[in-house]
Amino acid sequence: ALYVVNIERNGKVIYTWKGNQRNTHIGLYDLQTKQNEHLYMFERDLRVISCSVNNERTLLAVSFRQYTEEERVSRLLQSVSKYLALLIEIHPINNVRVLKAVDSCVRVQFLYPAEGRNTSTGSRLLLVSEDKYIEQFDIHVTEEQHKVVIQDSGQLPRARVADDLIWAQWDMMEQRLFYIVPKESRSILKCIQFYPDENFYSTLESHLDISVNDTQLKLVNFGYDHCQDQDVASKSLNLQVFTSKAGGLCVCCNLASDIPDVITYSIYFLHKGYNKTFTVSLERTETHQLKEMAFMNLDYYVAAYLPGRFLHLLNIQHPDLLCYSLFLTGEDARIDMLQNCSIRSLLTSTVLDCCVGSVYAVSISDSAILRFLQNSKRDSERLAALHCALLYFRHTGDLETQIIWWISENLSSCHSFDPIQEFIIASLYCRMCPETHNLDKLLPYTSLLDWMGIIPGVTCATDIISLPVLEFQNSKDFWEKLNSNLESVKYAEPHLHYHNNVLRKEWLNLSEEVRCILVGLLLCSFGDFCLFTNQREERRTTAYLRHIFENAKKVLSHLDTWDSEERLVPLFQEEDYQQQLLMGLMVAQLKDHLMRHLQYVGKQKIDQIVLDYVANLLNLVHRIMKEVWRRHQLHSCIFCFDKRGSAAEFAVFHFMSRILEAANSLCLPLPPGFHTLHLGLGVRCLPLHTLLHYIDNGVLHLTETCVRKLLKDLDDTEKNEKLKFSIVMRLPEALGQKVRQFWNHPVNANFIARKYVKLLLEKLGSRQCSRPIPERLSVPVEFLPLNYLTSMLAEIENQGVHPYEKQDHVNVRFVEETALRHTVMLLGLKYS
């Protein structure tokens, strides 16, 4: 049988097998080239405990058991050591040195230099003893006639690395040694970092509330001796340390439980300052069937796996809310080809099945996650699967499309969260955070502030723990990121994430100011408007608003060019001052937020990040609409009012209403033309009373583009007149002044005339008019009040009070004509 005994930093696998003559062979397999290399052969049957080869493949270290205690007694070999550790020259095969000959088990591990560093003149070797110490050997070699031999003929230099440990783990990729030493009733986790300059330093110390009394030494990733590991398992800590590229540091520990059919395990999120202890109640079973838990590192997730029972995926970066953890049972929890208990996580997303001696790559299947999302009935499962799909697999186009389709089918089935909000916020987080270090601590990753749900059969207790103490030198990798995470915890990390709570209040206040300014522009001449805004505070507001709208223009110009399918969704590139105001405010506030915490990045880079964020937000909403549009097979020429809407159009209208609800709840801007398209679909799909109810309650927004098209395109049948009157009466003042002129209807003309007179008289104020001029009347009228009114209006116009300066057809003559027409209609006479 072939057994894997070690995996080196370069990914090469060391394995052993027995020959025909019961010889013990040692081979090396390269995962990249798929090639095997024979390293050494022992002419006897040995149980190899650990084995390691140096980077140049010139030296081989092997530890093995020579004899069992029974064999030594039977053969009268009491003076012979049970275990032996050898150092072998294998380029070519030359001398063999004995490193240790003891009765306690030892394991060996070569250190590997940084990639590209030439260290052919020497190697360093760690030796771990069952007597609870670790030491380092310095081995210098020289080349003699194409042979690589050990230079020092005497004893090899050595240095003590650690003492009194009861657990140790080797991180072959980052060349780190984690180990635990007992201290009273608690334990201390330490870490030693080995550097390419042949020095090693203690970089971490953390107190763990884990009982270590009466435990046997447990070694992780120092070779794999299945028989011995099984003997030690019941007497030692089932514990493993995992790190992530983002600076996450987790300690996973399977705790002993006195209650049958109950599994307890703790995950210490050292980079967050707390640990979570989970208690899982299993269905009643035979005690001996309970297997040892396995922990696996999937970089973004830590997996707690009990074969045949459950698989718990815990989010490392966001472990605060339980709903971001996937707890799978039954068939969902099955990992292909990993059904036994002897599982060891070697590298990220790589595990070793010690029973069969095989190495497997383990990853989360996107199709399985999508299938789980579609079949789940609980909100906790749906939310966890949604975040896993978006953040673990990044933004793959096909997966995003299927998620949007799922959202469109399950809008009403998610009760504790809004899937549209989660999709937008999580997708934005995923798109933006890889660009800049520490940005993940400042941008929101969820719309939820807390989670009150539960996972059936699982209880969770959270405890605050002391933060680790770090001491590292000139490190720009993991330790710097971990230190940044710890600093965030000290400054109350949840408060570092950007929130829109201040944005909403300022947006509403400025929206009112902008509305007043727009109305003022319609009521006044330009000179009057300058007088209207001549106070210092008002000038400051106007300058601030100009800056905000400039931000919005930058966002709109920064939008990615919509692809050739843009016209699939008939969005209009129109002016929407409210949405532009919201865009500009979001840019300003997000920029201020990032500048406070990312000062070292630079203003230009932050400006780019903020513009990308808001532009990506608008593109995401457009992407959602496009997929829903395509799913319901709607064509692009749907924006007309001559027909009633179909069932598919009503479904899209409902979905757009939910997008609007999600955006309003988070105070997020919407792409230009959203409200116009939404209103157009509402006119096509809703009965009049429902349409007006939606308008009155702010679900539908009256836009100039839609109302103008409505007034122009629909003829004046009784039904259409009722619709037009209802819309016109609900128009905001500024918008009404602009679009009413497009409806050529007597009653609308009467309304415009009345409004014109009212505004003129309001603007008259304390001004004194000269004597009326009856000669200006176009039609002789003997009705003196009308004569006086028209003469006074003409005089006001002469004095420069023009509320409708840009609309030439609204003047005294228009008012006179309208008044006469209205009077004649009321008297039942004919007008000529």
Order of alpha helices (4+ residues) and beta strands (2+ residues): beta-beta-beta-beta-beta-beta-alpha-beta-beta-beta-beta-beta-beta-beta-beta-beta-beta-beta-beta-alpha-beta-beta-beta-beta-beta-beta-beta-beta-beta-beta-beta-alpha-alpha-alpha-alpha-beta-beta-alpha-alpha-alpha-alpha-alpha-alpha-alpha-alpha-alpha-alpha-alpha-alpha-alpha-alpha-alpha
